[in-house]
Amino acid sequence: MIYSGEPSEIIFPSYNFKIEELILPSEIQPYPNLNGKTRFEFPFNHEFKNKTDAFTETFEGLKDLSNTTLLFLKSIKKIGIIINENNNVSTKEITKKIFPNQITEINFVENLEDDEISKSNFYLTFNQPCEVLKGRNIDLAYELSINENQKEYNYEKKLPDQFKIKAPEKGELSIYFPAKKETTKLLFHINGPFQSTSDRSSIKNNKFNEKIIDELAQLFCVSLKKIKSIGLFNREFLNILPIENDLFESYYNQFAIFLKEIMNKEELVPTYDGLFCRGSEAVRGNQRLRTLLNAEDLEFLNKYMLTQYSNWVIGTQRKKRSLEHWMSNSPRPSFFLVQTENPCCA
């Protein structure tokens, strides 16, 4: 956190201090009746900014607080905000619930300027220990859309009967809190102990952060197999997977590289008959040909074509961004059954 103006005070039940000269803590007198809570005081007394402007900036910042703010915080489960501006009270509350099956719900209720909004977002989360920085975790979260006839999550029901994985408005990178100026172009959220810029709005371009991205790309591959096992690996999910056509900046292209490798090695490519096969064994064909020749027919043809194709991939549309692009960039053929208007007869 960057402090400005006169010293800001941070008051714990057991220790009280203020921050001077941006980073230096010095002890102050205890604050009474905290009841186990921690109190922060940030005075609006900057030398070059009046109280009205400081209040307005703070108000706008709290109003725009992301509903993913709590997503990767382990100990904080609730944020409550009350703003009293000339007896006009605005409130905002963000709460987090963690369910079995790696489901997290973020509930968001706000009443700002007499406009009340209430909604819940659900996430499928994955995490593992960070190898680069021991004692910390890395995390990955997919946004979920709940079925229209479903009012709340029922952990006793199967996930595919309640949710689909969807693309967020923007995939965020967090250093526990979202780094607002960092653009990943990913369609899911990632978190790690990155080395940040001084304002924590983005991360530095260095080897340390590159190693964390590599670990997150490995966690991403682990998540694919888990998502397949719980039944959420479907056509909709394919549309959020990172592909090289997305033109990732910096080291985020690692996710597309890792995806290509694991889909060629593991049975993660959805097939026309509702199963999965390895990308190295998949083949494309138009609908008429897929209907004519099944997987057993392909196995028979392999003997004569000296190939190892085991199944047709699901039908894809060229307007879609994922599987069609991934297949077109992979070294495998496409077959099409064409009917001529004037067939020749022997």
Secondary structure, DSSP 8 states (H G I E B T S, - for coil): ----SS-EEEE-SS-EEEEETTTEEEE----S--TT--EEE-----TTS-HHHHHHHHHHHHHT--TTTTTT-SS--EEEEEEEETTEEEEEEEEEEE-STTEEEEEEEEEETTEEEEEEEEEEEEEEE-SSSTT-EEEEEEEEEE-TT--S--TTS-GGGTEEEE--SS--EESSSB-TT-----SSEEE----B-TTSSSB--SHHHHHHHHHHHHHHHHHHHHHHHHT--SHHHHTTS--GGG---GGGHHHHHHHHHHHHHSEEEEBTTS-EEEGGGEEEE-HHHHHHS-HHHHHHHHHHHT----EEB----TTSSSHHHHHHTSS--EE-----SS----
